[in-house]
């Protein structure tokens, strides 16, 4: 890659990861009546179109990590397992995916709190870019315990020092879910029994903050008598009065936690997937909401560029986009990851929401 191209590319990556409009991902986890889990999430970026792609990665596919100097001289890695991923900005940067063993992995932005370990040129053979960690893990691991072991052997770095850090969510077929955050240069793993994740601050803080909303409950508030005056709810849902509705990460975490906790438990994972998309529509961010007054938003219809869900039991990865709300699905059981060729394709071939006209005769 020519140096001018590298400089322009790195500037784009830094802008993508450093602006506040990048940090608005929301993740939830839904459980069926049979205790199977589905993970779902949104990804936001109000700056430009991410030109997201899906990638089909076969077993034996070789990759090499980018480094902060703009070269691809980092760690080399080969996929033991095939996977399907949803990539942003470049096909190498998988933000969400599912492998053939039922391991789900995704990255979420983590600005202002994370700090990666220091790395040196001597360690470049074990150094991997944060935006490529999902790709490596999906190709390498089957369980969250294997994820922990694998991460202990590498150095994670950012592609550009100006860029935000990220944190990650991993879920396996046993329903265990962990979150990885780098705090003061150290890898910290949290078990995440709740299954909700947004952005900054760290997961431990977000879980503690839920105690501020102990007064919330589903349904409607009971009638209250104020002397001769009777107070009644204006409508249903008054038990959630005080639920934060803004788009900051702490508020989205609280809202996601309560919507998830009160969701029905369906019998099938497909029903849980559909419920996940329904819940996450509440987190779609209109393109103008992230910009200061008088600032012209990007020429895209939504800051929420896509929503995805992974069914670890049935090995299915679903997505919808800002250009097409129809839910599309990859069934990994139908893909022969030994024979399939590597493929990267746009999430949308037509960048416009289809409208069906109903003809009445």
C-alpha positions, 0 to 999 in steps of 0.5 A: 500500500502506498504511503499516501494511501496509508495516511488517508486510510489511517486518518479515516480509521482515526476519525471513525473511532475518535468522534463521539458519534462512533460510540453508540453500540447497544447489545442485549441477550435474550433467553428462551424457555428452554434456556437457549440464548440469543445475542443481538446488538446495534452498531452506530456511526453518524459520521459517514456510511460505514460501507459495511460488508459481510464476510464468509471466512473458510477454515485455513484462511490466513490473515495478518494484523495491521499495526499502528504504523500503517503496515500489515506486519503484525501477527499472522493468524490462520482460521481453525474454524470457519465463520461469518462476520459483519465488517465495518470500514474494511473487510478485515475489521469484523465488528460482529460474527459467529463461527461454526462452533457456536461462538459469538464475538463482537466489539463495542466502542469504549472511549475514554476508559480503556488503555491497551498494553504497551507494545514494541517492534520486537513483539509485533509477531504477537501483536494484533489490532483491536479491530481485528481481534474479533476475526482472530478469535472467531477463527481460533476459539470454540469457548469463552475459556479458550478466548481467555487463554488466547488473549493471554498470549497476545498484545492488543494495539490500536491502529492509530493512537488517536483512535478510541479503544474498544471492548468486546463481548463473547458468548458460547454455546454453553450460554456463558458470556464474558466481556473483555476490557483493557484497563491500564494496560491489563486485560480484564475479563468480566462474567456478564450474566445480565448480557447487556453491553453498551460503551463507556464507562466500564461494565462494572460501573454500568451494573452498579448504576442499575441500582439507581433505578431500583424503583422501576417495574413493569406494568402500571403504577397503582392508584394513589390517593392524595386527600380528596384527589385520586391520582391515576396513570395517564396510560400503561407503562407508568411503572417505568416512569424515570427510565432514561430515554437519552442516547448516552451509553449509561442511559442506553444500558439501563433502558436495554437492561429493563427492556430485556428483563421484561421481555417474554421468554419464547419457546424458540430461538427464532422467536427470541431473535425477532424479539431482539430486533423488536427491542433494539428498534428502540435504540435506533438513533436518528441521524441528526440527534448526535450533531450540534445545532447548525451542523449538517448531518451525514448523508445517510438515513440513520446513525444506527447503520445495522442491527445483528443477532446471533443464534449460537444453538442453531448457528444462524447470524441475522442482520438488518440495515439502515437501508433495508429493515428486512431481516436477512439470515446466514445459516452456518450449518449450510456452509461447507467451511472446508470448500467455501471461498473467502467472500466479502460483499456489501450488506446492501446491494441497493442503498434505499429502503424498499417500499412495496405498493399494495395494488387494490383492484 
